[in-house]
């Protein structure tokens, strides 16, 4: 990963990272909910430093506020759900969360008009386009990170995931499906806005026709269509345009992982690896991480990058006296 220091601060891959960001203006997205099939709308507003991502969902009694936090996750079987799914919950937050984390946005207030996020085309592309449309605003507060200090691992049958110490934000995602069009696929990358926009954001959710038909009978996936998912029937892709990449499947699983791990509340400095992962495993690794306070620390951007710069340049004296940040909201 490219790292440099100058009199204006730090750059990673050409992106200034020492200050927090928000949106420069408000933006609204309209679509349908993938499960209800009904209209869904969300408006994203700029937010103050250190406020994080906060949802306000409309209910019959007014708006209910829910933090975008791993602590608020209540379901992960079909998508990631925050809050009470029977009352004020919000479903399918992972695609928006991936776009916010992937594009380097720290603070947003989101108003949503019902229980579901608009599914758009089944990827994060529409959210990235909306972000690009209004642009970003740099705030005065320094960005803070969760830095992984010790390996944390979670295993469930033949599935596993882990967070490892790493000077940056890296993902190493492997999927393995008994399907001719998918099979075993792996994607390893350092997360930057450029990579997210070009290589991850357009990857769509996917599923078999047989599975969707079962969900329809249960009252789920009523809005699922070829316009918002990659549909598989046997060894065929039913979408007329085919897949956007031959490995679009692992790219979408990577998108989901970015979005789910964004619920840590702060960007993670570390490497996330998973095998046969999904929403449940992504959530479980966060639970496991925060159960182990010795495995992580919260640091400010200049502290983390100064330490790395010192190691790379061999000037350990540069970091004398620097401490991990011991303030700010709880990691949530």
N, C-alpha and C positions, 0 to 999 in steps of 0.2 A: 504494500500500500504506500502511495506517495505521501510523504510528510515533510513539511517545511515550516520554518519559523522566520518571521520578519518583524519589522517595527510596528506592523498593524495587527499582529497576532498570529494565530496558527491557521494552516490550511491542510485539509486532507483531500486529496484528489481535486484540488482547486476550490474546495468549498470552505468558507469560513465557518468554524465550528465553535468558537469560544462564546458566542452569545445565543440566547434562546430566540425562538422565532414564533410568529403567529401569521395568520392570513392578513393581507393588506386590505381586504374588504370582504363583505359577506357574499355568499353564493348559494344558490338553491339548486337541488337536483330532484327531478321527478321521475318516477317509474312505477313498477309494480313490486309487490312482495312475492318472493319466490314460493312461499308456502300458501299464503292466502289467495294469491292471484289478484288481489285488490290493489287500488292505487296506494302508492307510498311516496312520501316526500320528506326531504331533510334539508335544512338550511344551516350552513356553517358560518359562524361569526368569529371575528377576531377576539382574542382573550388576553388578559394580562399575564405577565410573567409569573411562573410558579403555580399557575392554576391548572395546568395539565389539560387533558381532554375530558370534557364533561358533557353528558347527554341530558337533555330535558325532553321527556316524552309526554305528549298530550294524552290525558285520560278524561273520563267524564267529570272528574273532580278537579281538573286543572293539570298543570305540568308537574311531573315527578322528576326530581334530579337524581342521576346515577353517574357515579364516576366510572371512567373507562379503566377498570381495575380488575386484576385477577381475583380479588376478594369478592367481586360482585358476580362472578361467573356461576350460573346455576344449571346450565345444560351444555353439552358438547356433542351430542349424538349425531345431529344432522348439520349443525352450525354452532357458532359460539353465541350464547345467550347471556345477557346481563340482566340482573334484577329478577323480580318475581314473574315467571312466564305466564301466570294466570291473571296478572293484574297490570303491572307497570313495566314489564320486561321489554327488552329490545333484542330482536333476533338478527343474526347475520351481520355482526359488527366487524368481522375480520377483514373484509375487503376495504372498507374505509380506513380502519386502523392501519392496515398495511400501507395504504397510500400516504397517510400522515407520517408514519415512521419512515417509510422509504424516501419521502421527499424532504425529510428533516424538519418537520413541524412539531413544535413542543406544546403549544397551547391553542385550544379551540373550544368554543362553546357550540354545541350542536343541538338544534331543535328538530325533533322528529314527530310526525303527526300520527303515529300509530305504533303497532307492535313490531313492525319489520322495517329494516333498511330497504330502500329500493335496490333490486338486484342488478339493474342496468344490463350489461351484456354478460354477467357472470364473472367479470374480472374487476380490476381496479382502474381500468383505463379511463372511465368517465370521471372518477374522482381526481385522477391526476390532471386531466384536462381542465377540470374546474379550478384546481389549485393553480395551474399555469395561467388561467384566465385572469384571476384576481391578483396573483403574485404573493410574495412573502414580505413580511415586515420584521426587521431585526429589532429585538428588545434590548434593554440595557442590562438585564440580569444575565449572569454567566450560565451556560448550559451545564447541567449535572448529569452524571452517568452512574449506572450500576456497574461496577467493575467486578468481574468474577475472579476470585482469588484461589479457589480450590475447585476441583472437579466435583460436579453434582450429577448423579445418574439416576434414571428411573427405568425400571424394566417391568414389562407386563407380557407374559408369555414369550412369543418370539419378537415382540416389539420392544424397542428401547430408544431412549433419548438421553442426551447429556449436554451439560454446559461446561466448557473448559476455559481456563485462562487464555487470553489472546489479546494482543495489542491492536485492537480494532474490533469490527463487528463482522463476523464471518458465519456463513451458513453452509452446512454440508448435509444435504437431504437425499436420502435414498428411499425409493418406493419399490415394491415388488408385488405385482398383481399377476394372478393366473389368467392372463388375457393376452391374446396374440398382439393386440395393438399397443399394449402397455409394457408388460413384462417388468424387467428390472431396469430402473432409470436412476441416475445419480446426477446431482447438480451441486457444485461447490463454488462459492463466490463470496467476495467482500461486498458488503452492502454500501452502495453510494446512490445518490439520486439519479445519476446517469444510468447506472446499471439497472436500477429498479424500473425507471421509465422505459428503457429500451428492451430489456430482456425478461422482465417479470410481470409488469403491470397488466399486460394484455392477455395473460394466461387465464383461460376460463375454467370454471368448475366443470366437472364431468361425471357421468354415471351411465349405467346400463339402462336400456329401455325396460327390461324386466324389473329392475329395482324401482324405477320411477312408477311403473304401473302398480306395484305393491304399495308405494307411498300414497298414490292417488286414492286407493281403496281405504287408506287410513286417514284421509283428509289432509295429507301433507303434499307439498310440491305441486300445488294446484296452478302455480304460475310458471312452472318449469316448461321450457320450450327450446327449440333449436336456436332461438334468438338469445338465450342466456345460459346455454350450457352445451358442452360437447356430448352428444348422445351416441352410445355404443350399442350395437346390436350384433351379437356374435363377434366376428372379426371385422365388422364394418363400422366406419364412422358415418353416421347418417347426415351430418351437416353437409350441405352441398359444397361449401368452401373447404371442407376438410379441416385439419388442424392447422394452427398458426405456426407451430413448430412440431417436428417429429416427437420431441420430448415435452410437449405442452403440459402433459400430466404432472411431471415432477416440478415443472415451473409453477403450476398452480398450487401444488402442495407446499412449495417454498413460499409463495405469496401468503398462503394461510398461516404458515409458521411465523412469518414476519408480523402479520396482523395479530396473531394470538400472543406472541411474546411482547408486542407493544403494550399489552395490558400489565406489564411490569411497572408501568408508570413513568419510567425514565429509559432512555436508550441504554442498551446493554453493551459493555465492552467485554467481549468474550466470543467464543466459538460455540455455536449450537449445532449439534449433530443428531440426526434421528434416522431410525430404520423402521419402515412401515408405520410412520407416525401419522398423526391427525390431530384434530382439535383437542381430544381428550388428553393425548400424550403431551401436546404443547402446554396445556394448562397444568398437567401434573408436574412438569419440570419446574414451573414457577412456584408451585406449592412446595416442592422439595427444596428449591433454592432458599426460599424465605424461612423455611424451617431450620436452616443452618446459617445463623448469623456470621459465623466465622468464614463462610464460603464467599462472602461478597462485602463490598464497601461502597459508599457513595462518595464520588469524587467530582470536583469541578473540572471543566475541560482543560484549563491551563495547567492544573496539577497533573492530570493523567498524561497530557502530551509532553509536558516538561520532563517528566520522568522517562518517558520513552525516548525523547530526544537525547537525554543524557546517556542512556544506555547505548543508543546507536552511535553517538559521537564519542563515547568514552569519557565524558566529562561529568562524572558523578557529583562533582562539587556544585553543579548548577542547581541541584535539587535540595541542597541543605536547608532544613527547616520547613519544607513544604509538608503539609498535612492533608489527609483526606478530609473532605468537607464534613462538618459535624452539625449541619443545620438543614433547614428545609422541611417540607412535609414528609410524612411517612411514605415509604415506598409503597404506593398503592395505585 
